Amino acid sequence: MSLQEPRWLWLLGLIPLLLWFWRWRAPLQEREVASLFLWKKLSRHLSDAGHRRRLPLSAYFWCAFFAALALALSQPKRITSDEPRVLLLLENSARMQAQLSNGATRFSKLQEKVADFLASLPSCSVTLEVLPDAQPLEDSPAKIASHVKAIAPDSRPCNLRRELYARVSAMRRFDLIVIGSDREIAMPDVAGEANLQKILVGAPSNNVGWVGLTRTDAGYAAIVKNFSQQRQTRKFEIWSGGVAVSQRSLDLAPGEAREILVAETQFPEGTTPELRLVPQDELALDDRLFLDELPQEMRVRIPADLPEAFLRAFAAIGQLRAIEAQGATPLPGEAELYLRDRPQGDSSPALVFHAQGEVFVPQVLRANPENALGRHLDFAGVELAQAWRVTSTMEQPIAWAREEQGKDWPILWSEGEDLHIAFDVAKSDWPKHPSFPVFWAAWVQQIREQRSHGRNLLHSESSDTNGIASDMSDRSVGWSVFSAGKAQPRESFSDLALALACLFFILAGFLEWRGR
Amino acid sequence: MSQLFDSQFLRRLERIRRHALQGRANRGGDRPSSEAGEGVEFQDFRGYAPGDDLRDVDWNAFARLGKLFRKRYRKEEGEGLAIVLDLSSSMGLGEPAKERQARLLAGGLGALALAWGSRVHLFLAGRALQRASFEGKNSVGDFFDTIEQASCQGGKESLMQAAEAIESLPKTTEIFVISDCQFSEGPDALLAILARWRIRGHPVELLQIAAQEERDPFSQNDAVSRWQLRDVETGESLLCEGGKEAVQLYAAAWEEFLQGLSGFSRRHGIGFEAVGCEESFDEPLLRVLQRESA
């Protein structure tokens, strides 16, 4: 039996005070007697017997109440097994099949890291769950390692955060929870008493984004925000006319947003200033990080004349989990939007629509005056299909479109040179999410860059050097405890102690009430 | 009429006297006294004086000599009675107080003895030992007054002093000790004195007076489990705590105390009677008289 919060044991100190209180409260009657002869004998016997006095029954219940309360607050736990228990949650979604620069996939890198981790474990019981749908498998670390090695790639999507939340209650019985993924930001906190270890494979979180350029009196400004929980020093380049003209370095505290002046008004006329985050060896621009933060699906209603193009635009950036397209053609009824390699072996992705049991593989769409996207100045000349580098050889659903009749809100429209998109916040509050402005500005920025430079800013290649087994600072204690081989499986008795405390409280109160 | 020895007391006493008269009369004295008195053995003649009892006039001598002579008889010493009455402070405890019962018993015993022609030696053991002797029916009133007026105070020291005073009495003097036997060091000292008297030849009776609160001190207030006890004679204090356990232990201790007195008395030929304060005085008195008659 161990106590998680032993500091509450100070409540036990109240028990002697209670006894003293009852002793003080008990009436003391003075009495004259003929002789103390008999009483002295009596007192001696009482003292020998250890029965100095009789306390009322309620006193015992009060004492028991405080003892049980102290026990409940101390959170007693009983060690139920000599072997600690480890839960290994691995993500094997399609995104894990993305290749690193050395040709290996993220998942193969994860397999390698997990094998190292399992080899380092002392004797324990490991439960393996491979998301999205694997059944739990419990075995020794060595056997689990062989299972992990044999896991085949899976092409299905996985909402890691949701899956983990669904397992939170089950996680409570484990001493150590290990989550393997390429998305740290998708990993939720688990039960407070559990030790959490994250194995991250792939590009670490960039988590720095910027709100697109805005023209001010002073020139062009941008808001840069650090979404990570760590301080970052990042470099930004200011481009103009396809040439980097200056460089800025920013030291951003966690969550800090700062407006920076990108260019002054005397910027050469006819050129558009641009702000680029300089890729670092260990950090690549990865705007998908923001997407992973989406708490809910984004729903956009688009006018009938823009369905396909807009769908592709969003799908290309991978922002949407769902799009309700009104009058979306050529997507009658429900449709799924996939991103996959082009059949010709081209590295450029293609958008694939599944609708009514048929697969549509649209051609690469280039914005032009003939299509809806191209009619808007901002999208002119954008080749959407090249906006996204393929990350999987398998089909990966990234968006769904469903026809919804009877509602024709034109929440996306253009006025002049401006593109207006309204979001139905009644159905989703994602536009209120802190990352939304960054996402939105980045999206526009990327489209603009596409247009002006003909290059894909979303190009993001993970480096295998970034395959790390990170140890979150606030979890390091738990990890070291586990590494020391201490057995930690526990069964909590707090609830039982609390129930007993309530029972004693009621009994004591009843006796007090009846005594009056 | 005194408050203590009132008409009701006297009526009860008369009933006891009649009840015990036969046995007592048959018993008589053991040996003649050197003093003339109202005995049955003739001693001599004395000239008649006004006021003498006419029943004592020797009418035969008057017929022969023409003068009135009163016959005198030898008084029997076996009728002498010593009453040692404990009037220490502890006798003032109880409801009714133990001293009241003790005074009634002493008064009853003494009055009966005086009525039967015995001399009564009264030892009042209060703050100091008081001694008084009474003889004759006419002294009953004085006897009652003496008992009633004695104050109840002091310790048991004067009771111990009575031991020496008793030494001067004839061996046939019957000794009644009326006390609660509550000594701070236990009743052993008193019992030793009683045994000494008994060895000397005195018939001894011990009447132990106890109040209800002494027999069962816990019956009146169950809620009280802490007692600050004070010895009324020595002033010594003692804190006693206990609940049910204390009740049981005290009951056992009291029983042991009584058994000790009773057993000792039985072994030494001492009459023992445990008397409660709440009893009517005539009941224990009758028991004592009946035991003596037997």
Chai-1 contact restraints between the chains, C-beta under 6 A:
chainA,res_idxA,chainB,res_idxB,connection_type,confidence,min_distance_angstrom,max_distance_angstrom,comment,restraint_id
A,A26,B,S225,contact,1.0,0.0,6.0,A-B,restraint_1
A,A26,B,R226,contact,1.0,0.0,6.0,A-B,restraint_2
A,P27,B,V224,contact,1.0,0.0,6.0,A-B,restraint_3
A,L28,B,R226,contact,1.0,0.0,6.0,A-B,restraint_4
A,L28,B,Q228,contact,1.0,0.0,6.0,A-B,restraint_5
A,Q29,B,V224,contact,1.0,0.0,6.0,A-B,restraint_6
A,Q29,B,W227,contact,1.0,0.0,6.0,A-B,restraint_7
A,E30,B,Q228,contact,1.0,0.0,6.0,A-B,restraint_8
A,R31,B,W227,contact,1.0,0.0,6.0,A-B,restraint_9
A,R31,B,L229,contact,1.0,0.0,6.0,A-B,restraint_10
A,E32,B,R230,contact,1.0,0.0,6.0,A-B,restraint_11
A,E32,B,V232,contact,1.0,0.0,6.0,A-B,restraint_12
A,V33,B,L229,contact,1.0,0.0,6.0,A-B,restraint_13
A,A34,B,S90,contact,1.0,0.0,6.0,A-B,restraint_14
A,A34,B,L93,contact,1.0,0.0,6.0,A-B,restraint_15
A,A34,B,D180,contact,1.0,0.0,6.0,A-B,restraint_16
A,A34,B,Q182,contact,1.0,0.0,6.0,A-B,restraint_17
A,S35,B,Q182,contact,1.0,0.0,6.0,A-B,restraint_18
A,S35,B,F183,contact,1.0,0.0,6.0,A-B,restraint_19
A,S35,B,S184,contact,1.0,0.0,6.0,A-B,restraint_20
A,L36,B,D231,contact,1.0,0.0,6.0,A-B,restraint_21
A,L36,B,E236,contact,1.0,0.0,6.0,A-B,restraint_22
A,L36,B,L238,contact,1.0,0.0,6.0,A-B,restraint_23
A,F37,B,G186,contact,1.0,0.0,6.0,A-B,restraint_24
A,L38,B,A253,contact,1.0,0.0,6.0,A-B,restraint_25
A,W39,B,L229,contact,1.0,0.0,6.0,A-B,restraint_26
A,W39,B,L238,contact,1.0,0.0,6.0,A-B,restraint_27
A,W39,B,C240,contact,1.0,0.0,6.0,A-B,restraint_28
A,K41,B,A253,contact,1.0,0.0,6.0,A-B,restraint_29
A,L42,B,L249,contact,1.0,0.0,6.0,A-B,restraint_30
A,L42,B,Y250,contact,1.0,0.0,6.0,A-B,restraint_31
A,L42,B,A253,contact,1.0,0.0,6.0,A-B,restraint_32
A,S43,B,C240,contact,1.0,0.0,6.0,A-B,restraint_33
A,H45,B,L249,contact,1.0,0.0,6.0,A-B,restraint_34
A,L46,B,G242,contact,1.0,0.0,6.0,A-B,restraint_35
A,L46,B,A246,contact,1.0,0.0,6.0,A-B,restraint_36
A,H51,B,E245,contact,1.0,0.0,6.0,A-B,restraint_37
A,R52,B,E241,contact,1.0,0.0,6.0,A-B,restraint_38
A,R53,B,S225,contact,1.0,0.0,6.0,A-B,restraint_39
A,R53,B,E241,contact,1.0,0.0,6.0,A-B,restraint_40
A,R53,B,G242,contact,1.0,0.0,6.0,A-B,restraint_41
A,R54,B,S225,contact,1.0,0.0,6.0,A-B,restraint_42
A,R54,B,G243,contact,1.0,0.0,6.0,A-B,restraint_43
